[in-house]
């Protein structure tokens, strides 16, 4: 019997709409983000969810609260699920970072997995703190369905690790829309099967077109 993980990225924020680096910036959901989360809550209302885990940042806590309401569940906050810290880039647009920190940005574009901007985190660091959280959740809920609300980079890094994808390309090859749903069945803490990825059918009629999304790979 496997554990089903409903992996949810938080809803939209003002900073995400402006294409700004907002990893460790504790911003709220926008009205659009709250509406997206409400649509997902309605979608999941008929599921037998036994627990809801979330990053302790405001945008994930509110998303988790909206999802938890139909199930009368309390949120469990896990600091290891917080978003990657971009250090001195926080709050800046990509253009601003390229202009002010050109050498750092070029190194990050080449390898966002092992490189970190000054004062920030690498993908390796994020994976090292987030994976033990997922392992503990799977061990704690055998045969159950749980919701995990986290962030774009953190979830992509987790999925890359769980599915055996080269994590150095997580920014270029994996996308996650706001309030998207991905479903992973865990046979045990290390054996995963992806059943659904980046689904936004609860609020959007179609998958969004590829865009820059802070990566020049699609430019």
KAGI-V642609 format. One record per run of one state. SS is the DSSP state (~ for helix, > for strand, _ for the rest). FROM is the first residue (numbers start at 0). LEN is the number of residues. If there is no record, write none. Layout:
# KAGI-V642609
ss | from | len
SS | FROM | LEN
SS | FROM | LEN
This chain:
# KAGI-V642609
ss | from | len
_ | 0 | 2
> | 2 | 7
_ | 9 | 4
~ | 13 | 4
_ | 17 | 2
> | 19 | 1
_ | 20 | 10
~ | 30 | 14
_ | 44 | 6
> | 50 | 4
_ | 54 | 3
~ | 57 | 12
_ | 69 | 5
> | 74 | 3
_ | 77 | 1
~ | 78 | 3
_ | 81 | 5
~ | 86 | 3
_ | 89 | 3
> | 92 | 1
~ | 93 | 7
_ | 100 | 1
~ | 101 | 9
_ | 110 | 12
~ | 122 | 18
_ | 140 | 4
> | 144 | 6
_ | 150 | 1
~ | 151 | 12
_ | 163 | 3
~ | 166 | 7
_ | 173 | 7
> | 180 | 6
_ | 186 | 5
> | 191 | 8
_ | 199 | 16
~ | 215 | 3
_ | 218 | 1
